[in-house]
Amino acid sequence: MGSVADYLEKHLNQAFSPSSLEVINESHLHAGHAGDDGTGESHFRIKIVSAAFDGMSRIDRHRAINAIVQPKIDEGLHACAIEAKGVAD
C-alpha cells in the first residue's frame, strides 16, 4: 500500500475502531482520466463496518469519513467511494 492508502487505513482505524476495514486502490480502473495513467493513488474505495456508525444516517457516516479523507483530497486524491455500515446494519 502506498502513502495515501496507509494514511487512510491508519486514520480510519484510529477514528472508528472498525470491525472491518478495506482500503482499496482503484486507480488502475481510471487510467486515462484527465491524464492519469492509473499507476498512482488517485481513486480509492473504502469499505468499513464500525459500531461508531450505529444510529448514524448514511450522510453522517460519509461526512465523518470525508473529514478523515479531506487532507488527502487537498493533496490531489481525486475520488473516494465509501461503503460505510454500522455493526447493527
N, C-alpha and C positions, 0 to 999 in steps of 0.2 A: 504494500500500500504506500502511496505517496504522501506528501505533506498535507494535502487537503483532506484526504481520507483519514489520516492519522489524527488531524485536528478534530474532525467531525466525530470520530469514534470516541476520542478522549473526552471531549466536552459534553457530548450527549450522555455518555456513561456517568459523568460527574453530576450532570443536571437532573437526570431522570432515573438513575439506577434501574435500567430496563431489565426485564426478564429475558428479552430477546432483542438483539440489535444486529442489523445488516446495513453496512455502508457499501453500496455497490457503485463502482465507477462505470458509467455507461457512455463515456466519452467516445469510445470507438463506434458507437451507433450513430454518431453525429459527425463523422468525418465529412469534410467538405462544407460544413455550415460556416459561413462568414470567414472563410479562410482557415478554419480549424482542420488539422489533418487527422484528428481523432486519437492522437497519441498522448494527450495531456490529461488534465483533470478539470474539464470544463462542465461536465454533466454527471450528476450523481442521483442515485435513488436511495432514500433512507426508509428502511422497514424497521419499525420499532414498536415494542409492546412494553408498557410500563404501568404499574399501579398509579403512578403520578397522573396519568391521564384519565383515570376513573372519574366519572362525573363531569368531565370537561367536554365541551362541544368540539366538533371537528375543527371549526375555525380557531378555537382557543388552543387546541393541540398544535395546529400548524403555526400559529403566532408564536407559541413558546419555542418550537423548533426553529422557526425562522430567526428568532432572536439569537440563537446559537450560531446559525449559518451566516448571518449578515456580515460579519467581518471578512469571511471568505468571498462573499459576493462583492464586497467593496474592493477586494483584491483581484477580481476577474472571474470568479466562478460564474458560469453563465446560467445554469439551471439546476434545480434540485427538486426532484419529485419526492413527495412524502406520503408514506402509508403508516399512520400512527393509530394504535389501538390501546385501549386500557385493558387491564387483566380481566376485568369483568365483561368485556365485549364478547 
